[in-house]
């Protein structure tokens, strides 16, 4: 849209109304209502090994207890200083060292963990403790008590994804700490999965939470699902083979505010171009390849992380069998009738 011409009379008028906390729509219309998404969010890739080295340094500088959470935030280069990986989402890398206690707290923000490195550290969520391994997708629902620890002899690194900017946008943040570093464990290990993860659901149960009752989706299961489906060789041109993590009670996304996905790109596969309105954070679990986002190409291997902004054309190419985990705000956009995608001609 073309800028409205300036005249001395108009300028004087703008100054007068400015004092009354008023402004003229016709000067800002084109920035507010754009013909297609225009985002400050930029494509970017973080090499895990580089982040890992800084995390080890952070591990010597501060305990998990003092930090509350020992996390380095992945800041989108177009959104620096805002603790955002995309306009609506937060991402960070968390390190839990042997003996660490990340004390119990709870907050309105929902969190996902995607385990990158290390095996056997735990998180306790709403009274159930779960041990985690690489590729596991773990959920902390809104307002659920959670504390993390590591009783193994090796460090654990995971990707944190939270809806912090969304909650900030709505001014809806509540948080509290606990007097106990570790919450009481009130449920046997595996309880949630046994009740909800086996295509069985407790009858007559009134759950009000919109978050999946399964809070650890183990990688062994995700990988097996991909491997089983691959034998049919029915590849999606844009995605290879892509599955969403689902809430078994509703079939909706596992989290109310964040959509999470796992996808297999077989060796040599090159996807057709695709774009969507949900800016997406990706990390590789297995394999290596490259992703083209707009006019930039990023080479990735295991544990590297990259972000695709809204409405940027993206193609992936795998040099060997590759598995990608990703998350976005699609869960919200779809509920609000805002989600759009474009499969090119595929
Ligand atoms: O583990 O509870 O990356 O509360 C940011 C905020 C992790 C957590 C983050 C959090 C957490």
Boltz pocket constraint, residues with backbone or C-beta under 6 A from the ligand:
constraints:
  - pocket:
      binder: B
      contacts: [[A, 69], [A, 71], [A, 91], [A, 92], [A, 94], [A, 107], [A, 111], [A, 146], [A, 160], [A, 162]]
      max_distance: 6.0
